[in-house]
Amino acid sequence: MDRLIIGITGASGAIYGIRALQAVRAAGGIETHLVLSSAAKQTIVAETDFSTSDVAALADVVHNEKDIGASLSSGSFRTRGMLIAPCSVKTMGGLANSYDDTLVVRAADVCLKERRRVVLLLRETPLHAGHIEMMARVTQAGAIVMPPVPAFYHRPEGIDDIVDQTVGRALDLFDIEAGIVKRWKDDSSGRPRGS
């Protein structure tokens, strides 16, 4: 079974996790396992027109964030890895210190110990030295810290284009072609798009 875990935490940017669920579903062939933190549920309602049940319906399987005994908490549960989108500093701190008090952190920690891909769309700015130290620690443990910094070479026409580009690039890291990335020099002329 081909599976991807998607964690959505309470940092601003819930749309990244929502769009990732939609894109993986549209790509087909990969079962999604979703973990929503309690703060994520509040952020989803505050930032989007989705309800938490709408978001849950986009996943194949939804896990309770407090269920530390869930299938995701074992290395024997095979996955491509885990995308945390968005990733709060609190979640990154838990992962940096192997403090597995929630299923989001436990599942990511398990992926790291099994040498599976973990991508963190860290949503915080500006950063202080403590944040940067934690980013270094999770990177040394094998995670990829990918703040959702927008690109503009693809000439986005709105927020959806910016979100899609970031989500598509994050899914690239799991070898998932979602068909939503406008790639650099992705035409026969060899020129950047829009030039």
N, C-alpha and C positions, 0 to 999 in steps of 0.2 A: 504494500500500500504506500503510495506516494503522499506524504503529508507535510504541511507547513503549519507551524504554530504562529499565531498572531496575538500579541498582547497590546492592549490599549490602556494607557495609564492616564492620570489626571492632568498632565501637562496640556497647555494649549496646543491645538492642532489635531483634535480628534478626527478630523476629516482625512488625515493621512491613513489612519488605520482602517477607516470605513472604505476609503477608495481602494486600499490594498485588498480588502476582502472582495470587493466588486471585481477588481481586475483579475485576481486569481480564479474566481468563479468563471469569468468570461473566457480565460485562457483554457480552462478545462483540465481534467486529469489529475488534479491535486486536491486532496481533502484538507480543508482548513479546520484548525482547532483554535478556538477563540477563548481568551481570558480577558475579562474586563475588570479593572480595579473599581472599587467603589467610587473613587474620585473621578474615574473616566466616565462613569454613568452620569455624574453631575455635569461634567464638561460637555458631553455629547448633547445634553439638553440645552445647555447654555449657548453652545456655539453653532449648532446645526438644526436642521428641520427634522432630523431623525429622532425616533424614540429609541430607548435601549433595546426594546423588543424588535424594532426594525433592524438594528445592527446585528443582534443575535441571529436573526433570520438569514443573514448573509453568510453565516458560517455553517459548516457541516456538523460540527460538534461544539458545544459551549460548555466550558468548565467553570465551576465556582472558584473564585479567587482564594477562598479560605480552605479549599480541599487539597491540602498538601499531599494526600494519598492518591490523587488522581493519576491516571495513566501517564500523564506528561511528566510526573515527578520521578519516573524511572528511566534509566538509560536503555532498558530493553524495549522501550517504546520508540520505534524507528521513525525519524522525521528528517526532512532536509535541513531543519534548524528552526530558528525563531526570529521573527521581526517584531520589534517593539516600537510601535508607531502611534502616537508619539511616546517618547521615553522621558519620564520625569527625572529630575536630579535625585529624588528619593529612591526611585527604582534603580538607577545607575549606582547609587551609593550602596544599596543592598547587594547588588551584583559584585561591586568592587570588593566588598568585604565578606562575600559568601554568607550573607545574612538572609537566609531563605525563609522569611516570615510570611510570604505570600506565594501563591502559585505562579505569578508572573516571574518573580525572582527565582524561585525553585526550578521552574521549567527552563529558564535561560541558563542557570547554573549547570543543570544536567546537560544541556546542549554543549556547553563549553567543556565539561569534563569528558564528554564523548567525542570531542573535536568536531562538533557540528557548527555550522555557520550561525552566528548571532549578530544581528544588525540592530543598532540602537539609533533611532531618529531622535536624538537628544534635543529637547526644546527648552533652551535656557540661554539668555543673553542679557547683559554682559556676564562673562565668566570671572570668577575669582580663583585664586591659586588652589583652593580645595577642590573645586570642580575639575580643574585641569589635572590635578594629581589623580583624581578618581578616573578620569578619562584615560590617563596613562595606564592605570592598573587594570582596567577592563580590557584595554587593548593588549596589554602583555598577557592577559589570560586567554586571548583569542577572539574577543569581540571586535566588531567594526563599529566605530562611532561615526555616524553619518548625520550631522545636523542638517535639517531640511533647508539648506541655503539655496534660494532659487537661482536658476540659470536663466539667461535672457537671450542667448544666441539663437534659440528656436522661435524668437519673437512671440511670446505668449500674448494672447488676446484677452486673457482674464485669469481669475484665480484658479479656475478648473484646469487650465493649461499648465499653470505653475505646479499645482498639486500633482497632476498626472505625470509630469516630467520627473519630479522627485520620487514618487511611488514607483514609477517604471524603472528608474535607476536603482532603487533599493531592491526591487524584484530581480533585476539583472544579477545581483550578487548571489541569488539562489538559482541562477540559470533558468529563470522563468521569463519567457518572452510574452509580455502582456500586450504588445502592440500599441502602447501609449507613449513611447519615447520618440521624440524627434531627435534623431542622432546628428552629430556634427558632420558636416559634409556628406549628408545622406542623399546625394543626387549624383548624376553622371558627370556633372561639370567639375566636381572637385572643389567647388566654392562653398563657403558657409551658406547655410540656408538663409534666404532673404537678401543676399548680396547681389 
